[in-house]
């Protein structure tokens, strides 16, 4: 008799031959939270490998571990239903957006009814006589910051720098179009008029 047969006869149990490096290939039940092509629909309980669940499905919140003893399937279904209902945060966010839209619309209405803003600046005197039709240049420039400050001081209209659209720096006498664009309200334009300063 060979040694394997004698081992079987003595213990009356089948001989298990252990193979080195062989891992258990069991699959575990999971419940899908979202539909995945070629895998299953949302709410389905399927069996997947442990590594696939641990590395792909669970971190991406596509599936949860399902155990019938603990009622995971029922809890996951109720969690999905609760997630579908609007929460307090959603209601607050919706209210904030509505208030922002109303406020921005009021600002746009004020800007649309504005008279031209007048800015006095010193004019550069050149030694050569200027040709008719050329714009007179001014000392310094008229910037967005100047226009925003004027709107805030004289008209109580407070806007961000990004909301105002105009030439970067106005360096001559004349009328220039400025546009205010606000989210949820559209846009309105007004004129910024640069005039020579009166000598005192």
C-alpha positions in Angstrom: 0.0 0.0 0.0 1.2 3.4 -0.7 1.3 6.1 2.0 -1.8 8.0 0.8 -4.0 4.9 1.0 -2.8 4.0 4.4 -3.5 7.5 5.6 -7.1 7.2 4.2 -7.7 3.8 5.8 -6.5 5.0 9.2 -8.5 8.3 9.4 -11.5 7.2 7.4 -11.6 10.7 5.8 -10.6 11.8 2.4 -7.1 13.2 2.0 -6.9 16.9 1.3 -3.9 17.9 -0.6 -3.0 21.5 0.1 -1.8 23.6 -2.8 0.5 26.4 -2.0 -0.8 29.9 -3.0 -4.3 28.8 -3.9 -6.8 31.3 -2.5 -10.4 30.9 -1.7 -12.5 32.1 -4.7 -15.7 32.8 -2.9 -18.2 35.5 -3.9 -20.2 37.6 -1.5 -23.7 39.0 -1.9 -24.0 42.7 -2.5 -26.9 45.0 -3.3 -26.5 47.4 -6.1 -27.4 51.0 -5.3 -27.2 52.1 -9.0 -27.8 50.3 -12.2 -24.5 49.0 -13.7 -24.4 47.8 -17.3 -23.7 44.1 -17.7 -23.9 43.7 -13.9 -27.4 44.4 -12.7 -30.1 46.9 -12.0 -30.4 49.1 -8.9 -31.7 47.1 -5.9 -30.6 43.7 -7.3 -28.7 41.4 -4.9 -25.9 39.8 -6.8 -22.7 37.9 -5.9 -19.4 39.5 -6.8 -15.8 38.8 -5.7 -14.5 40.4 -2.5 -11.9 42.4 -4.3 -14.3 43.8 -6.9 -16.6 44.9 -4.1 -13.8 46.3 -1.9 -11.9 48.1 -4.7 -14.5 49.2 -7.2 -18.1 49.0 -6.1 -18.0 50.1 -2.5 -15.7 53.2 -2.8 -17.8 54.5 -5.7 -21.0 54.0 -3.7 -22.4 51.7 -6.4 -23.2 48.8 -4.0 -23.5 47.9 -0.3 -22.7 44.6 1.5 -25.9 42.6 1.7 -26.6 40.2 4.6 -30.1 38.9 5.0 -29.6 38.3 8.7 -29.1 42.0 9.4 -31.7 43.3 7.0 -29.2 45.3 4.9 -31.4 45.1 1.8 -34.4 46.7 3.6 -32.1 49.4 5.1 -30.6 50.2 1.7 -34.0 50.5 0.2 -35.1 53.0 2.9 -31.9 54.9 2.5 -32.5 55.2 -1.2 -36.1 56.5 -0.6 -34.8 59.0 2.0 -32.1 60.2 -0.4 -34.8 60.9 -3.0 -36.7 63.2 -0.7 -35.7 66.9 -0.5 -33.8 67.7 2.6 -33.6 70.8 4.7 -30.3 71.8 3.1 -31.9 71.6 -0.4 -34.8 73.8 0.8 -32.4 76.4 2.3 -30.3 76.4 -0.9 -33.4 76.9 -3.0 -34.5 79.8 -0.8 -31.0 81.4 -1.0 -31.0 81.1 -4.8 -34.5 82.8 -4.9 -33.3 85.6 -2.6 -30.2 86.1 -4.7 -32.3 86.3 -7.9 -34.7 88.8 -6.4 -31.9 91.0 -5.1 -30.0 90.8 -8.4 -33.2 91.7 -10.4 -33.6 94.8 -8.2 -30.0 95.9 -8.8 -30.5 95.4 -12.6 -33.6 97.5 -12.5 -31.8 100.3 -10.7 -28.9 100.2 -13.2 -31.2 100.3 -16.2 -32.8 103.6 -14.9 -29.5 105.3 -14.2 -28.5 108.7 -15.6 -25.0 108.8 -17.2 -22.4 108.8 -14.5 -20.2 111.9 -14.9 -16.5 111.8 -14.0 -14.3 115.0 -14.1 -10.7 114.5 -15.0 -7.8 116.8 -15.9 -7.0 116.9 -19.6 -3.5 116.6 -20.9 -2.5 119.9 -22.6 -0.4 119.2 -25.7 1.9 121.8 -27.3 0.7 120.8 -30.8 -2.8 121.8 -31.8 -4.9 118.7 -31.9 -6.8 117.8 -35.0 -10.6 118.1 -35.0 -12.3 114.9 -34.0 -9.4 113.4 -32.0 -10.2 112.5 -28.4 -8.6 114.5 -25.6 -6.5 112.4 -23.3 -6.8 112.6 -19.6 -4.3 112.4 -16.7 -4.5 108.9 -15.2 -7.5 106.8 -16.3 -11.0 105.8 -15.4 -11.1 102.2 -14.1 -13.7 99.7 -13.0 -12.9 100.5 -9.4 -13.8 104.2 -10.0 -17.1 103.3 -11.5 -18.0 100.8 -8.8 -17.1 103.3 -6.1 -19.3 106.0 -7.8 -22.2 103.5 -8.0 -21.9 102.6 -4.3 -21.4 106.2 -3.0 -24.0 108.1 -5.0 -26.6 105.5 -5.9 -26.2 102.8 -3.2 -25.7 100.1 -5.8 -23.2 97.5 -4.6 -21.8 95.1 -7.2 -18.7 93.0 -7.6 -15.8 93.9 -9.9 -16.5 90.8 -12.1 -20.1 91.9 -12.6 -19.1 95.1 -14.4 -18.0 94.9 -18.0 -16.2 97.9 -19.7 -13.0 98.9 -21.3 -10.2 98.1 -18.8 -9.0 101.7 -18.5 -10.6 104.7 -20.1 -7.9 107.3 -21.0 -9.8 109.9 -23.0 -12.8 112.3 -22.7 -16.2 111.0 -24.0 -19.1 108.7 -23.3 -18.4 105.0 -22.7 -20.9 102.1 -22.3 -20.7 100.0 -19.2 -22.6 96.8 -18.7 -23.6 95.1 -15.4 -24.2 91.3 -15.7 -25.7 89.5 -12.7 -26.6 85.8 -12.3 -30.3 85.0 -12.4 -31.2 88.6 -13.5 -29.6 89.3 -16.9 -27.8 92.5 -17.7 -28.3 96.2 -17.9 -26.2 99.0 -19.4 -25.5 102.6 -18.5 -23.1 105.4 -19.7 -20.0 106.6 -18.0 -19.2 110.1 -19.2 -15.7 111.6 -18.8 -15.6 115.4 -19.0 -12.7 117.8 -18.6 -12.3 119.2 -15.1 -13.2 122.9 -14.7 -10.3 125.1 -13.7 -10.7 126.8 -10.4 
